[in-house]
Amino acid sequence: MLRGNDVVTGTIANELGNYEIKNLLPGHYTVVAYIVGFKKSKTDVNLVPGRNELNFSLESTDITLEGVTVTASEQKKSREQKVDIITSSPVFKETTYHPAPSSLPSTILQQNIPGAVQAPTGEVHIRGQHAEYSYYVDGIPIPETQSEEMVELFDPRVIDRITFRIGDLPAEYGDALSVIDVKTKIPATPFQANVSSYAGSFNSSGQSISFTGHTGNFAYFLAGSRKLTDRRLDTQLPDIFHDHGEDYYGLGKVQYILSPDDIISLDIDYSNSKFQIPFDSTGGIITDDHQKETAGFQNLIYRHGINTGEGSGELFLALTHRQGTTNYIPGASDVPSFHFAGDSTTSYNIQETRVFDVYGGRSTLAIPFSDIFSLKAGLESYWTTGDEHFSAFRDSLLGPQSIEPLNGYDFGSYIQTTYTPLPIFQVDAGIRYDRHHAKGIGTESQVSPKFKLTYIPEVSTTAYVYYGRLFVPVLVEQLREITGAEGSVTQPTRAVRGNYFEAGLTHSFSTSLSTKILGYYTEEKPGMDDNTIPGTNIQTPVNIDKIYVRGVEFGLDYHPEGPFSGYFNMAVSHAQGVGATTGGFLPAEPPTTAFDLDHDQRITYS
């Protein structure tokens, strides 16, 4: 919060146009609201102790899904500052991001999240975890691991903003340790079209096109892109070869405003990737493996604003469908190298074909009962169907075949509260119940408490502690029973269960310079990693008896008024496994001494 003509604080209105700014001192303010394509609205207001309500409209009077930015500045000359205690999660805005044209969503994660690293195969590891994170696209969970973790879900150009919710998740979010909360674009201007193209090294090239429009209560956004490169998988070999890849993306979104309190929208997304699998020629084996993947989702979303007189609540209802396919095709000249358990003499090549669909729905209800107490509750359920086909062969010999159905369901419910007994304390407490069922595993369930205590010793400083119980099951579509083809099925991969602890401190040195430092500790029993099926590039999730992750992170953010801004992130972590590696329907590896996980990244910075 600034004094004089400077900015004191700011926020972004939600999809229904509601906004909230906390911890303002009483006094005279000027509230400014603006959005691209509309004239600024300026309103003078005298704030008194307690709750103050200010309604305003921009010249067009349209409520859009594009965020309305609200800022306030006080006319008094004072050095006292206060910071909104609910803004500790980093926020990425597309309007201030100018990436390379070949950038992907995983690139944004690696650049903006301390302790995030990208493996050569494409998946992103956050805070020493395997890949236990999920996208939430306009409020609907879209797991990153829904396919082979090599097909990206969408092009970054469709993103309006992202909130990175890492570690200290409320009960609302299940089946993940981190959440990438994505809001897609909805335009404010009547019509706009963009076309672009690029070319670069490693035979890279790409094209993109988008159309947007907003007329009255109706708005739409359509975008598509194509990307080619000879370095699709970021292999660590010095010589890049057999690494060509092609990616295609498409997203369409329409929105209609039924009333000032009711909005309905539809998201349709599709992505397609096909690429070569690189290999190390120094090993004496030449392969010509290829992989093709598709992924997509369709979300129908309804939002209804609730005004209780004590604040703005919301009812959220959604129906969703997502689908994916995977085809792993070995080369005709590949040297067979896969052996089934118990048969060390006969080797095979492995081909995989997988198709799945997930149908489900999600609902949430948020109600503020007073200035100091609010409640949020929700239900979600998803049903998965599909099948997976493994074929083993060598030359003209057909080996064991495995055709397994992919059937299962997930159910989750939660309730969480926010209580502010004193201006310097806020308590966020919740509890979540998850139930997961899949063929070959049966039913797994858990009740998971979440608790966060936030303390504001002074207006420019926020400290917090957090505890959350972990439950992250393997997605039904990720299960593989290749070893069942010859009757030697071993145990499946079980859900991650564990405890997560975090403590952090944020401080604003000035209105343009702020910092955050935190430490965390995770213990998982069992934990999760992945193994590569021998002789292929197919990865399957497995359990490690125990996993321990410890780390500290530091972030510095500099955003003055003007065209320049910057940030610095640094993290030190240690991810360690102890005990046997089991699951994945693969033969168990016996217990060993403690070992560093293959994605353990001690020091990262950006």
ABEGO torsion letter per residue (X at the ends): XBBEABBABBBBBBAAGBBBBBGBBBEBBBBBBBBBGBBBBBBBBBBBBEBBBBBBBBAAGBBBABBBBBBBBBABBBABBBBBAAAABBBBBAAABBBBAABBAAAAAAAABBGBBBBAAGBBBBGGBBABBBBBBGGBBBBAAABAGABBABBAAABABBBBBBGBBBAABBGBABBBBBBBBBBABABBBBBBBBBBBGGBBBBBBBBBBBBEABBBBBBBBBBBBABABBBABABBBGABBBBBBBBBBBBBBABAABBBBBBBBBBBBBBBBBBBAAAGBBBBBBBBBBBBBBBBBBBBBBBAGAEBBBBBBBBBBBBBBBBBBBBAABBBABBBBGBAABBBBBBBBBBBBBBBBBBBBBBBABAABBBBBBBBBBBBBEBBBBBBBBEABBBBBBBBBBBEBBBBBBBBBBBBABAABBBBBBBBBBBBBBBGAEBBBBBBBBBBBBBBABAABBBBBBBBBBBBBBBAAABBAAAAAAGABBBBBBBBBEBBBBBBBBBBABAABBBBBBBBBBBBOBBBBBBBBBGBABBBBBBBABBBBBBBBBBBBBBBBEABBBBBBBBBBBBBBBEBBBEGGBBBBBBBBBBBBAABBABBBX
